Amino acid sequence: MSLSISSASSTSSTSVSGSRASGQSSGDIAALQKQLKDLTADLKQASADASQASDPSDAKAKQQRLQALQNQIQLVQQQIAAIQQAQQQEQQQKAMEKAMELQQSADKKKTPPAASATLGTQVDTFA
C-alpha cells in the first residue's frame, strides 16, 4: 500500500498588505478557517490510520503525513494571525488619523484670529 504525502504547496499562500479592504481580509480569514477545519479533519483521520499501521515502512509514511499536516495547519494559523494583525494595525492607523483630524479641528477653533486684538493688549512704552 502506498501513501502519498501532500506538500505544503496545496496550501494557498495569502499575502497581506496594508491597503487591503476589511471585507476582503475577512473573506480570506473565512477561507483559511475552512481550510484549517479540513486540515484538522485530515489530521484526525491520518492519526487514526497511523495508529493502525502494522508495516514499519507504512507507519513511517503515515508519520510523515502527520508531520506534513501539522506543518500545514501551523502555516494556515500563521496566515490567519498575520491577516488579523494587519487588520488591527489598519484599525489603529484609522483611529490615529481620526484623532489627528479631531485635534487639528479643535486647534483651529481655539486659535483666535490675529486681527482681533482687544484694547489694552497693545501698549507702547516710551522711556
Secondary structure, DSSP 8 states (H G I E B T S, - for coil): -------GGGS------TT--HHHHHHHHHHHHHHHHHHHHHHHHHHHHHHT--SHHHHHHHHHHHHHHHHHHHHHHHHHHHHHHHHHHHHHHHHHHHHHHHHHHHHHHHS--TT---TTS------
